[in-house]
Amino acid sequence: MRFSFKKRTGVINKQNQPNSAGFLLPVVIFLGIGIGTVSVVALQSVANNSTTLNTQYYDSAAREAAQAGIASAAQCIKSNDRSWSADTDPATTLRPDTGCDGNAVGGRSAYVVDPADNLPYVSYYEVGNLQAPSSNTVVVTSTGTVKVKGPSGTYVSTTTSTVRTFAKSSTTPTGYVSKNVTGVSTGPSTACAVAEGWVYCWGSNANKMVGAGKNFANDRALLPTKVADNGATTTALPGSPNPCGGFLQPGCVTNPTPAQPKSALTNADGSRKYVMKVSVGSTHVCVMAKDSQSANDNTANAYCWGDNASGQLGTRNTTDTMTPVAVDTAPYVPAEVSTGQCGGWFQRACNPAAPASALNGKNIKDISAGSGFTCALTTDGHVSCWGANDSGQLGTGDSSTYNYPVAVNEDPYVPAEVSTGQCGGWFQRPCNPAVPASALNGKSVKALGRVKAARTMCVIETDDKHACWGENWSGQAGDGTKSGNTTSTTDCSGGNSSTPPDSSFPITSAADELRPVEVQTTLKFDSITTFGGSDWGYTIAKTSSSSTNPNRVFYWGGTTDVSSKTRRACGSTGGSSGPGVNKYEWTGTRTYTGQTTPTGPLFNDSSAGSLNGATLSLISGNAINGLFCAQTTTNVSYCTTNGGRAADGQTGNGTVVSCSTNWLGVETCTPSIPSGPQPVKLTGALAGQLPITDIDTGSSGYTCAVAANAVYCWGVNSSGQAGVNNTTDQFEPARQYLDPPSDLGVQSSASGTTVWSDPVNF
């Protein structure tokens, strides 16, 4: 605003002027004082008006910033994303530079009026947690802040304004919908899903695989439960109520929970990390997560929980945990030098050197939890593993167990050792033979395979070739080799057993591959899963759309059994027990049968029914001798048990079966279950939800799939692995239980749009 002052003029009547010069001076002085006083008063009035106008201006700017916060919150709520308010930390706010989760987004300004605008002030807003006074109303409070610059450019004053409004749905919420699920993984009886940057688990809590930081009644979680996100050590919990009401009755478990350490999936400031993928192993679970949703995807690290008997959590110890722990990424630590604290008389031993974690200074892009071991793919295309290694499943070139990440072998070809006086001569060791190059030498990996109770690991390379390592007695590694038949003899400690178990004749490890070998095929696979059992081992893979035989299923591996068992009395042969009565030993031949290179395609004749010749977009399960499910490229799904049990909903075809067993142990089921692939029922809970975007089959006979960003499960449910708040087998796909106290559901209205009221300002 501009102010102007105009000079006032007039004519003086000389006749009235005093003739005395002495009288004129006081008059001039008096008039000067009067004019000065008027000028000061006028200037003070102008200054006051200017201050008032400035105050009003900055109040208005603060209110405009607050209104911008309301608009931002409205956009988040209308897109059904209120995650900044769902954060347990009340300090998490929605700001100009954040996404709807309250985490900063790169490239966004933190201001409404930015310093770069070169105005005498900056402004920004903060929207705190939402309030819900009724089932269909959400109250939003936004505070706008203005900081005024002084002459030196520093901020000398602050003005704030608060705006409150509410969003009201035109219909009353009638139920709950799922948070947006992006992936699912199943273990034997435990399943987990990733939704909106967090992980939720359900089913068996044996080995603490649910990861919630607490125990459950009967050691199972019947509905989706968030993995622990406690930002500090928790206090001990008394446990779940006794579910059957009687004191110490069979099956009643209260399971008190001891105090738990801070969840490693919580940042130092109390915010959650952002989970990108989950992998459920046989007895443990691992995830890859970055610090926030806005963080670069190439900054993820590994976190695990559950059983750690073989070091599969990667923490340099074997301590089990029911809350997430960080996989070790420590650098090399030199051996401790004695400085009077160790190594002397009556002192502890000095700590030896600690090798560096193979994940030191690296980040991961894929993770796969197996049977007592875990592997991670780092952003540089290399693979690291940790845990059990009895069959070479870590790919290190040896069979030693490691409880911290070690690099999978990538060594080049090593020629045979030539005798130079160190080997090959009299009284010298034999010379080392040539060692072929690792299949990963000079290669880069783009994806890890899944592992289901197996000791074999496979990967997909960037050149569309494939490598495997680990157990290989029936060709599971796919390199064209397997074990030859073996003959072994039991000792005489077996008494007079008429038929010794096959385990008396152990499976040989002679063909195990201790480091990566190349799968012998020209096919290109986009998914690989290894399966293991007591007497079988298979690898199942699906070809990519760019491969020959595109979108079909291939396999390698096989079975083993013992035949030609012969019993003889120890006493007549002078066995280890000497002469004796009813002492016997056995001789038997273990036979290994299997395909040592990719074989197929499967489902390629009339016995495959509707899957005969079908091209598939997704597969999961054992396509040879277990539950297998697949979605065709036309979005129709089928499941088959390959001749195994199908009476408990395993195929998801909607047929409810009732079975009973008579006194002879013969089971009769009504109605009888058709053999071969069965169509998954798509007219129930899955109606209108296709296509399925992720699918995984658990070894206990159940399947979970992601469709329309929600989870649907079917099959065996004895441990709550379907996540539907009961233990009743599911004969068709059932949507996850989402009402409270499920942690996977959010409230939703049946129809209508969100209507905003006029802001109520104060």
Secondary structure as UniProt FT lines:
FT   HELIX           14..16
FT   HELIX           21..78
FT   TURN            79..80
FT   HELIX           83..86
FT   TURN            90..91
FT   TURN            96..97
FT   TURN            100..101
FT   TURN            106..107
FT   HELIX           115..117
FT   STRAND          121..127
FT   STRAND          131..134
FT   TURN            135..136
FT   STRAND          137..149
FT   TURN            151..152
FT   STRAND          155..169
FT   STRAND          173..178
FT   STRAND          181..186
FT   STRAND          190..195
FT   TURN            196..197
FT   STRAND          198..204
FT   HELIX           206..208
FT   TURN            209..210
FT   HELIX           217..219
FT   STRAND          220..226
FT   TURN            243..244
FT   TURN            247..248
FT   TURN            250..251
FT   TURN            264..265
FT   TURN            268..269
FT   STRAND          274..280
FT   STRAND          284..290
FT   TURN            293..294
FT   HELIX           297..299
FT   STRAND          301..306
FT   TURN            309..310
FT   TURN            312..313
FT   STRAND          321..326
FT   TURN            345..346
FT   TURN            358..361
FT   STRAND          364..369
FT   STRAND          373..378
FT   TURN            379..380
FT   STRAND          383..387
FT   TURN            390..391
FT   TURN            393..394
FT   STRAND          402..407
FT   TURN            426..427
FT   TURN            439..442
FT   STRAND          445..448
FT   STRAND          450..452
FT   STRAND          456..461
FT   TURN            462..463
FT   STRAND          466..470
FT   TURN            473..474
FT   TURN            476..477
FT   STRAND          486..489
FT   HELIX           492..494
FT   TURN            495..496
FT   HELIX           502..504
FT   TURN            510..511
FT   STRAND          513..518
FT   STRAND          525..532
FT   STRAND          536..543
FT   TURN            545..546
FT   TURN            550..551
FT   STRAND          553..569
FT   TURN            571..574
FT   TURN            576..577
FT   STRAND          584..599
FT   HELIX           606..611
FT   TURN            612..613
FT   STRAND          616..621
FT   TURN            623..625
FT   STRAND          628..632
FT   TURN            633..634
FT   STRAND          637..640
FT   TURN            642..643
FT   TURN            647..648
FT   TURN            650..651
FT   STRAND          658..661
FT   TURN            663..664
FT   STRAND          667..670
FT   STRAND          678..679
FT   TURN            685..688
FT   STRAND          692..698
FT   TURN            699..701
FT   STRAND          702..707
FT   TURN            708..709
FT   STRAND          710..715
FT   TURN            718..719
FT   TURN            721..722
FT   STRAND          730..735
FT   TURN            740..741
FT   STRAND          745..749
FT   STRAND          754..756
FT   STRAND          760..761
//
